[in-house]
Amino acid sequence: MGRLDGGVAIVSRAGFGMGRGGASGMQARRAFLLLLVLSTLAACGDDDTVVPGGPVYRNPAAPVEARVQDLLSRMTLDEKIAQMHGVPITDTHNINGTPANTRLGIPGFHMVDGMRGVSVTTGPATAFPVGSARGATFDPDLEARVGEAIGAEARAKGYDVLLAPTINLLRHPRWGRAQETYGEDQVHMGVMAASFVRGVQQHVIASAKHLALNSIEDTRMRVNVSVDERTLREIYLPHFKRAVDAGVGSIMCAYPKVNGVYACQNTHLLHDILLGEWGFDGFVESDWLFATHSTVPSAFAGLDIEMPYPHFYGQPLLDAVNGGSVPIDVIDAAVQRILRAKFRFGIFDGKPPLDPATVVESPAHTTLALEVERRAIVLLKNDGAALPLSRTSLHRVAVVGGLADTVNLGDTGSSDARSSYAITPLAGIQKHAGPVEVVDLSRNTLSADDVAQISAADAAVVVVGLTSADEGEGQQATPGIGDRKTLDLSTDQQQLILDVARHNPRTIVMLEGGSAIIVEPFVDQVAAILMAWYPGTEGGNAIAEVLFGDVNPSGKLDVTVPRSADQLPPFVNDQINVEYGYYHGYRYVDKNGLEPRYPFGFGLSYTTFAFSNLRLAASTIAPNGELRANVDVKNTGAVSGEEVVQLYVGYEGSRVDRAVRDLKAFQRVTLAPGQTKTVALAVPAADLGFWDVGANTFVVEPISYVIEVGSSSRDLPLDASVSMAAP
Ligand code: BGC
């Protein structure tokens, strides 16, 4: 296509058919004649058909802002208002979206959920391990590839907005949607989210959700979350900021009230912080049914699109503008944000379609799902080298438990995605067992004969955990779904583990679920424990590869596993008023001197690693500078493995209360036996600041910062200090 400047537009056949804004029949005929002339000229060497003076907004070569302003100037008030709400589109693809404007040729949005894969409502798609599993990889590059794959599948299915990532911080592991998010730490969450967004947006717009403090399910439509400004800025918003800085095209506002004001009309969250301070120039859409509560306050706050259809927007918004309670400037600002996204992400000009037959569930994507789960499985306990299972020395393995042969992909709410096949743990173990005999005891109730078989086996793998009946999206109206009632396994599963352990000393517990599960009732009775999360469509293969040692586990907990519920802040299922304090997760147990069962960042390997030689690039850094550290990591064991090097920062002499340590950087590294690598970690000095409520900004204090490096939040063998220069 040719490049044209200065009010000369390229007109395609389709473009001409749609006509110019407000084109009368006379204008259209004139344009047609002109087109004929230009076509004749074009036949002499240029394939493009051009119309001098054609609308700038139709010119793909014109700057986005010029196109936005040009198109906006051609729109009537009704047309603007129509851009600002969803329409129920129920074709065979179950598209949620916003209406097209045929007069001006403005396409609507086609939106689809897709945190673990494109929504099941669109048919099969690659079902990846859930967000908490992907968080456990601590592997942003891998997460970018997952984003790219899900984005491609969404595009191939005809969508242009993916309603993901879910980046509400996991304040408590009983949140019903814990599995969707990357865990409890805001820095780690932000890094993973930014990667996912970059991947997705190679194809479609990503929508980071739900802004903000949306981490209670049963009462999500009614709960009022109180939070002080410092906690908001330091704990609950930084990952949204990282998504914005990564260029996320859309933000979805949340259901709950934040400090008494519903999130989708919360001026502080939307207008002041997101749009004002962060300069977000994408669009904000509401969460689906019942997230909106007003017309005028929502419009002033910066809610651009009410989904999934107009209730407070549409006619009431039109009336508000006509009645003078919403100025046209507010509408124009919203419509500009919507149009900008349509131009910037190629929706307006149309992207070349992707062929679903070659993209959706492609071998590359299902292999990626396998790769993710290999890195997501966390080895929590491995006494006496119970794992890996040797194919040469073991003869018989019993595979026990109701989940062993169950496809357990996770929630059946909006994040539900399913592939046309899924490998259960039993199927994976059978496939990878080689000469080892696999005894199928995939049930929770054991007969006397089953027990005899367990006793006779060389090892027993018990697959237990949670399912979509225990946790997921939805309110208490749907019995069994919503927030978890407990952090414990069901009593029959606990009993099953104890029964198996009594009859087989090499009992290995494979847990499935979306977040922390308390292991106290059986931890001392079993030889090994692993966390497999909701492992995705290839999960059974990854689980088997880890059990047999083809893959060395390298996942790290993105959530603290407590010994008991009282090691975490309280969680009440029917809470209507709740305060989100500064401390949760590892910061909470660290601050309160508690010993969790497994700390944040923890995960074992079949090999061992040694950390040495922490070097800081400088002993003093400037507030606008960067902390740079190098550390040597050696694989001191006999097999190759991957380690996640973690850097935490503590504060000496701060004038405010601060966490014992905060994760600030991490890096995954692959090491052959005996190999040493130097890992470089960097933290912008600005990330060491605290939110100064009086000054209304982040402040980096000229104090001493303690840098700790190691393999989990509680295994930090190296430390050093760095001073911050005064500003
Ligand atoms: C969920 C969102 C989801 C939307 C559309 C809502 O109930 O909270 O996460 O994107 O539905 O399915």
Residues whose N, C-alpha, C, O or C-beta is under 5 A from the ligand:
A	BS01	BGC	D113 L163 D287 W288 S414
